Amino acid sequence: ASVISDSYHGLFPDGFQGPVFNSLAVCDLDIMRPELKDLCHRGDITIPDVFEHAIKEFPNVAFASVASKFEEVQLNFFNEAAMSMGKPANTSLIGFYPRVRNTLDRQNRYPNFVSCLVPLRHHSFHTCSAFFDRPVGAGYTSLADWERQFVADTPHSRLRSVCLDGKNETAVTLCDKSVGLKEFVRPN
């Protein structure tokens, strides 16, 4: 089995997501594991917590994130959430990327996770031409090619995380080695 997150890191200002989870009354659902329920009831749960927990709980499932490093839709959601909390909405595209990187660093600790970050501003790649015709480097002809290799159900097949900066595959300023150089081996 494979799970692909397309253009969504679930990043919001600190303190925003817990009340949303509580208002939706999801804390006591059977699908929530005890450690997530505790986080949820304390108001500290986040979407990255839930996604990371799924990656950890299902080591034989392959998980991937395909996203832009500078995606304006997620940034707008982040800033709108900040304003709803009475905070300034001044997080920039450059300021948002470290949050993306920190989330991917957490998920990259697991061998069944891999990511593809590209220097576009798209939200949701599966409906745009860049998915089919933009080379992503590392031997992949396009995002579609990278995903085809990811979902191919071949045990122990290898796939590399990809992080592009627009000029080089792993520029230090935009692609940390922990994000862009991970090799993924498909679980059995």
Secondary structure, DSSP 4 states (H G I P E B T S, - for coil): -EEEEES------TTSHHHHHHHTT-TT-TTS-HHHHHHHHHT---HHHHHHHHHHH-TTSEEEEEEETT-HHHHHHHHHHHHHTT------HHHHHHHHHHHHHHHTTSTTEEEEEES---S-GGGSTHHHH---BTTBSSHHHHHHHHH---TT-EEE-EE--SSSSS-TTT--HHHHS-EEE---
